Amino acid sequence: MTTNAPALLQLKNIVRRYGGLTATDNLSLTVYKGETHALIGPNGAGKTTLINQIAGELSPNSGQVIFDGSNITALPLHQRVARGLARSYQITTIFRAFTVLDNLALAVQARDGSSFRFWKPAISNSAIFDEAKLYAQQVGLSERLNTLAHNLAHGEQRQLEVGLALATKPKMLLLDEPMAGMGPRESAALIPLIQELRESHTVLLVEHDMQAVFQLASQISVLVAGRIVATGTPDEIRDNPEVKKAYLGDEEIPH
């Protein structure tokens, strides 16, 4: 890709092994500021392992993770969040017994100095709640502020999860299969939210829904057996014979 934007995330020769299995095989990848970069690949390609290494839940055996110009390879997850790298999990991590507003207020509080593990429901600072309401509005949950999270529909829980990530004021959002478990109607509702996020955030998107990927991404990287086999625009990936052979097969690729 030719771009004048600076690199925000650089993976340099990342290797992750599990015994005799190489899950991430000397992988290099660059995500530029302002991109919505999708990572796709078949089951078992190593997507989750790679995202875990970017987020800080796994350490590579070798290689470097560079974020915003700094080597963060050795940093734990919470320090990466503090530097502006936020992940929305494939499996929701919301506080199900708290309201939407309390969930978002706790995320704001944690960002302002409290460790995530010490989140507390007793918050009295009105400024925190005011900010939390802004994130609720941004993810389309303004009408659900006082609803307990476990009473939200699945798609609304994913919206809340994105709101929690936004509350950390990230430079980059790692969206880990945001459409997982959604029906067509819920997926269609989430796509405009991600489209709006693209205007103000760099996004690394891992997603199985090819319709969503080709609609949202400015760049796509294809991961097969722990290696990036191709990176390009949606049109370039759609027409890449190696990608078709390795991953997309004979299925109709969305236009």
N, C-alpha and C positions, 0 to 999 in steps of 0.2 A: 504493500500500500504506500502511495505517495501522499504525504500529509505534512502540513506546517505545524500541526499540533504537537506538543511535547508528549513523550511517552509517560503514562501514569503508572502502568504496571508492566514490569519486564520479568519474565521467567527465563533464566539462563541455565540450560543444560541440567534440568531437574531430573533426578533419578530417585525413585522410591521402589524398594524391593521388599517383598514378603517371602523370606526363605529363598526358594529358587524361582519365585515368580517376580517378574519385573512389571510393576503396575504402571509406573511412569518411566518412560524409556528415553532418557537424554533429551527431554522436551524443552523447547524454547518457544516463547510466545510474547508478543508485545501488544498491549492495549493502549491506545492513544487517548488523551484527554478529549472528552466530548463524544466518544464513540458509544454506540450500543453494539457490543461485540458478543455474538452468540457462540457457544461451544456445544457442538452436537456430536453424536456418535452412537453406535449400537450399544446395547446392554453389555457390560463387561469391558467397555473400552477404556475405563479408568477415569471417567468424569468426576465421580464423587471423590476419589482419592486425590485428584488434582485440586479440586475446590477446597478440600480439607487442608491441603498444603498451602494454598493461597490465604485461607482464613486464619491459619495458625493452629489448627487442631492436630495436624500431623507435621512432622519435620521430614524434609527430604534426606535421603542418604548422602546426596551430593547435589551441587548446583546452588543457585542463588535466586531469592525472591527480592526484587527491587521495586519499591513503591514510592512514588513521588520523589525519586532521586536518592532514596536511602535504602540501604541493605537491611531488610527486616527478617531475613531468614531465621534468625535465632529468637525473634520476639514472640511472646505468647499472644494468644487471641485477644485478650483485653487491651494490650498495648497497641495492637494493630487497629482495633476499633478506635482507640484514642487518636490515632494518626489519620483516621478518616476512611477506614476500610470496613464496611458493614455488610453482614450477610443475612439474607432472609432464608430461613431453613426450609428444606423440602418437607420436613415434618414440623408442624407448627410448634412454636415455643412460647406461646402466650400464657399469661396467668388466667386460667379458665374461670376461676372463682371471683375475679375482679371485673369491674366494668371496663368498657372501652376507654373511658376517660382516665380511670385509674391506671390501666396498663400503659397508656401513653405518658401520663404524668410520671410514673415510676421510671420510664425510659429516659425522660428528660432529666430527672433527678440523678439517675445513675451517670449520665453523661457529664453532669456538672460536678462530679467528684466522688460519688458513691460507687463501690464495686457492684457489678450486676448481682453478685451472690448475696448482697446485703440490701436488696430492694425491700422497702417497707410500704405498707398501705397507708400509714398515717402521714399525709402530706398537707401542710397548712399554707404553703406559699402560693398565693393566688397567681403570681406570675408564671409559675410552673404549669398551673391548670390552663392559663390563657394560651401558653405556647402549645400545650397538648391539644387544645381545641383546634388550633391551626393545622396540626398534623392530621387530626381527624377529618377536617374539611378537605385536606389535600388528597386523602385516600378514599373520600366519598362516604365517610361514616358520621357525618355531623348529626344525622337523625338518630344515631344509635349510641350516643354518649353514655347513657345510663343503663345500657343493656349489658348483662353479664356476658363475658366472652364465650362461655360454653353454650349460650343461647343463640349465638350468631350462626348463620348459615356458613357452610364450608368456605364458600367464596369470600364472604365477609371476614372470616378468620384470616384468610390470606391477605386481604386488604389491611387488616389490623397489623399483621406481621410486617408488611411493608412499612406501615406507619412507625412501628417500633424501630425499624432500621433507619428511617428518615430522621427520627428523633436524635440519633447520634451525630447528626449533621455530617454525613459522609461525603468524602470526595469521590468514592466509588461504591456502587451498590453491587453486591454479588447476589443475584436472584437465582436461587437453586430450585428449579422446576416449579415456578409459581403456579402453573396450570395443573399440577398433579392432583388427581382425584376430582377434577371439575368436569361438569357437563358442558355442552356447547354454549348454553346461555351464560353460565358463570364465566367461562373463558372469554366470551365476547365482551363481558363487562369489565374484565381485568385488563384487556389489551389497551383501551384508551388511557387507563391509569399509567401503564408503563410507557405509553407514547408521550404522556405529559412529563413523566420523570426524565425522559431523554433530553428534554429541553434544558435541564439544569444539572443533570448528573451524568457521569460516566457510568455505564452499566455493563457488567459481564453477566450474561444470561445463559443458564444451562436449562435446556428445555427439550422435551420429546415432541411437543406439538409443532410439527413442521409448518403448518399454516401460520401459527403465531411467530415462529422464528423468521420466516421469510417476510412477514409483515413488519416486524419490529427492528431487525438487525441492520446496521450499516456495514458490518463486517461479520463473517462467519468463519470459524475454524472447525475443522472436522478431525475428531480424535478417534483413532482406530488402534487397538492393542497398545495403548500407552504412548502413541506417537501422533503428532499433528501431521496429517497427510495432505492437507490443503488449507489455505486461508485466502479469502477473497470476498468480493461483494456478493450479495445474493445471486445476481445474474452469473457471476463467474463460478460460484459453487454449483448452481443449477446445471450449468453446461459442462462441468468438469467430468470427463469420462472415468477418472480414477475414483472420484467420489461416488459416482453412480455404481461402479463395480463393487466398491468396498462397503458402501453403507446404504445408499438410497435404492439400489436395486432397480426393479422394474416399476416401483410405485410412482404414481404421477406426482411430480414435484410442483408445488403450488406456484402460481404466477401472481 
